């Protein structure tokens, strides 16, 4: 195991936490080491050891050579919402929104939706958890329903995950008012408004939250963390992670459960035998929304679900246009990919379905595209010979209906990731 574990003070949406420990202080696994100042959640150490260093952005802990799986339990709380706050639970699917805030609602005629879609391709730890132990998630769903006074629960899961659906079906007889809703296997199915649309045939506005549809949506692993906090007094100190790509063990996907938060990304790659030769980047997260990471400094956080070592970027020194989509990579990410390819950016345009809200791109109807022909024509006039796009499945399909006819090649920003693991590229829908 690593000797140094890093705990970023911002592992959630909101403001960074404030350290409540001092350098040189001895710690036990599960001990609270930072508290929120404003919107945020508590941070607990996943290892026993000594505080090595505290900076404005992180707490570094030197771990004891011998570790135990035991931990300091959180204090007993009066409500499930308070328990989630005390345990430091956030959305484990990537966004990192504090769970106790989502549970600050009362929807007696509404629904709690378990997001078991595992939106990003390659990632597989949520589905593996459901296959092996669905009870942990189902209990969490029931606790969440109790917290918001909801009578009904819905498990949203892609129809392709037959083993997981069978596992859930076999366990559902013990639970009341919980049903399974099978969803399409497209990206970005898993985005909250896309789930709401598939279940209720209703589009929320980009500014609206699921509560507008009398619903609360919680990630599968988040629900598991609720169960552990309520029943075992366990704070969020471990994370399930998928590691894949160009690895020496030759496995496209490696799934790890209960990885201590703060574990170096390099150690996770070492557990897979290390990197197999030359590589392009260490992608943190999923293919669509992940960011380039570092072997030297990045660690497993409360919301990190994926680590993918990719093949090298292809070379293209021609003119490119960047088509920015709210469902995938932002402009900075696309410019990064263009620079790695050696391309010259001649135009940057938003997807036709993008709406900018307070400086943040939102998709009007995630997963449903009105067509991109007019945007593609603008790229042609700007002198682009190739497009780098970040669109969802349906938008990419519409790009492919027009770009090739205008003589424009298409590179999806996930291509180098998917080629690494022999996954179908994002192009036309079947």
Secondary structure in CASP SS format (residue, H / E / C, confidence):
PFRMAT SS
TARGET T0000
AUTHOR 0000-0000-0000
METHOD secondary structure of the structure
MODEL  1
X C 1.00
X C 1.00
X C 1.00
X E 1.00
X E 1.00
X E 1.00
X E 1.00
X E 1.00
X C 1.00
X C 1.00
X C 1.00
X C 1.00
X C 1.00
X C 1.00
X C 1.00
X C 1.00
X C 1.00
X E 1.00
X E 1.00
X C 1.00
X C 1.00
X C 1.00
X C 1.00
X C 1.00
X C 1.00
X E 1.00
X E 1.00
X C 1.00
X C 1.00
X C 1.00
X C 1.00
X E 1.00
X E 1.00
X E 1.00
X E 1.00
X C 1.00
X C 1.00
X C 1.00
X C 1.00
X C 1.00
X C 1.00
X C 1.00
X E 1.00
X E 1.00
X C 1.00
X C 1.00
X C 1.00
X C 1.00
X E 1.00
X E 1.00
X E 1.00
X E 1.00
X E 1.00
X E 1.00
X C 1.00
X C 1.00
X C 1.00
X E 1.00
X E 1.00
X E 1.00
X E 1.00
X E 1.00
X E 1.00
X C 1.00
X C 1.00
X C 1.00
X C 1.00
X C 1.00
X C 1.00
X C 1.00
X C 1.00
X C 1.00
X C 1.00
X C 1.00
X C 1.00
X C 1.00
X C 1.00
X C 1.00
X C 1.00
X H 1.00
X H 1.00
X H 1.00
X H 1.00
X H 1.00
X H 1.00
X H 1.00
X H 1.00
X C 1.00
X C 1.00
X E 1.00
X C 1.00
X C 1.00
X C 1.00
X C 1.00
X C 1.00
X C 1.00
X C 1.00
X E 1.00
X H 1.00
X H 1.00
X H 1.00
X H 1.00
X C 1.00
X C 1.00
X C 1.00
X C 1.00
X C 1.00
X C 1.00
X C 1.00
X C 1.00
X E 1.00
X E 1.00
X E 1.00
X E 1.00
X E 1.00
X C 1.00
X C 1.00
X C 1.00
X C 1.00
X C 1.00
X C 1.00
X C 1.00
X C 1.00
X C 1.00
X H 1.00
X H 1.00
X H 1.00
X H 1.00
X H 1.00
X H 1.00
X H 1.00
X H 1.00
X H 1.00
X H 1.00
X H 1.00
X H 1.00
X H 1.00
X H 1.00
X H 1.00
X H 1.00
X H 1.00
X H 1.00
X H 1.00
X H 1.00
X H 1.00
X H 1.00
X H 1.00
X C 1.00
X C 1.00
X C 1.00
X C 1.00
X E 1.00
X E 1.00
X E 1.00
X E 1.00
X E 1.00
X E 1.00
X E 1.00
X C 1.00
X C 1.00
X C 1.00
X H 1.00
X H 1.00
X H 1.00
X H 1.00
X H 1.00
X H 1.00
X H 1.00
X H 1.00
X H 1.00
X H 1.00
X H 1.00
X H 1.00
X H 1.00
X C 1.00
X C 1.00
X C 1.00
X E 1.00
X E 1.00
X E 1.00
X E 1.00
X E 1.00
X E 1.00
X C 1.00
X C 1.00
X C 1.00
X C 1.00
X C 1.00
X C 1.00
X C 1.00
X C 1.00
X H 1.00
X H 1.00
X H 1.00
X H 1.00
X H 1.00
X H 1.00
X H 1.00
X H 1.00
X H 1.00
X C 1.00
X C 1.00
X C 1.00
X C 1.00
X C 1.00
X C 1.00
X C 1.00
X C 1.00
X C 1.00
X H 1.00
X H 1.00
X H 1.00
X H 1.00
X C 1.00
X E 1.00
X E 1.00
X E 1.00
X E 1.00
X E 1.00
X H 1.00
X H 1.00
X H 1.00
X H 1.00
X H 1.00
X H 1.00
X H 1.00
X H 1.00
X H 1.00
X H 1.00
X H 1.00
X H 1.00
X H 1.00
X C 1.00
X C 1.00
X C 1.00
X C 1.00
X C 1.00
X E 1.00
X E 1.00
X E 1.00
X E 1.00
X E 1.00
X E 1.00
X E 1.00
X E 1.00
X C 1.00
X E 1.00
X C 1.00
X C 1.00
X C 1.00
X C 1.00
X C 1.00
X E 1.00
X E 1.00
X E 1.00
X E 1.00
X E 1.00
X E 1.00
X E 1.00
X E 1.00
X C 1.00
X C 1.00
X C 1.00
X E 1.00
X H 1.00
X H 1.00
X H 1.00
X H 1.00
X H 1.00
X H 1.00
X C 1.00
X C 1.00
X C 1.00
X C 1.00
X E 1.00
X C 1.00
X C 1.00
X C 1.00
X C 1.00
X C 1.00
X C 1.00
X E 1.00
X E 1.00
X E 1.00
X C 1.00
X C 1.00
X C 1.00
X C 1.00
X C 1.00
X C 1.00
X E 1.00
X E 1.00
X E 1.00
X C 1.00
X C 1.00
X C 1.00
X C 1.00
X C 1.00
X E 1.00
X C 1.00
X C 1.00
X C 1.00
X C 1.00
X C 1.00
X C 1.00
X E 1.00
X E 1.00
X E 1.00
X E 1.00
X C 1.00
X C 1.00
X C 1.00
X C 1.00
X C 1.00
X C 1.00
X C 1.00
X C 1.00
X C 1.00
X E 1.00
X E 1.00
X E 1.00
X E 1.00
X E 1.00
X E 1.00
X C 1.00
X C 1.00
X C 1.00
X C 1.00
X C 1.00
X C 1.00
X H 1.00
X H 1.00
X H 1.00
X H 1.00
X H 1.00
X H 1.00
X H 1.00
X H 1.00
X H 1.00
X H 1.00
X H 1.00
X C 1.00
X C 1.00
X E 1.00
X E 1.00
X E 1.00
X E 1.00
X E 1.00
X E 1.00
X E 1.00
X C 1.00
X C 1.00
X C 1.00
X E 1.00
X E 1.00
X E 1.00
X E 1.00
X C 1.00
X C 1.00
X E 1.00
X E 1.00
X E 1.00
X E 1.00
X C 1.00
X C 1.00
X C 1.00
X C 1.00
X C 1.00
X C 1.00
X C 1.00
X C 1.00
X C 1.00
X H 1.00
X H 1.00
X H 1.00
X H 1.00
X H 1.00
X H 1.00
X H 1.00
X H 1.00
X H 1.00
X C 1.00
X C 1.00
X C 1.00
X C 1.00
X E 1.00
X E 1.00
X E 1.00
X E 1.00
X C 1.00
X C 1.00
X C 1.00
X H 1.00
X H 1.00
X H 1.00
X H 1.00
X H 1.00
X H 1.00
X H 1.00
X H 1.00
X C 1.00
X C 1.00
X C 1.00
X H 1.00
X H 1.00
X H 1.00
X C 1.00
X C 1.00
X E 1.00
X E 1.00
X E 1.00
X E 1.00
X C 1.00
X C 1.00
X H 1.00
X H 1.00
X H 1.00
X H 1.00
X H 1.00
X H 1.00
X C 1.00
X C 1.00
X C 1.00
X C 1.00
X C 1.00
X C 1.00
X C 1.00
X C 1.00
X C 1.00
X C 1.00
END
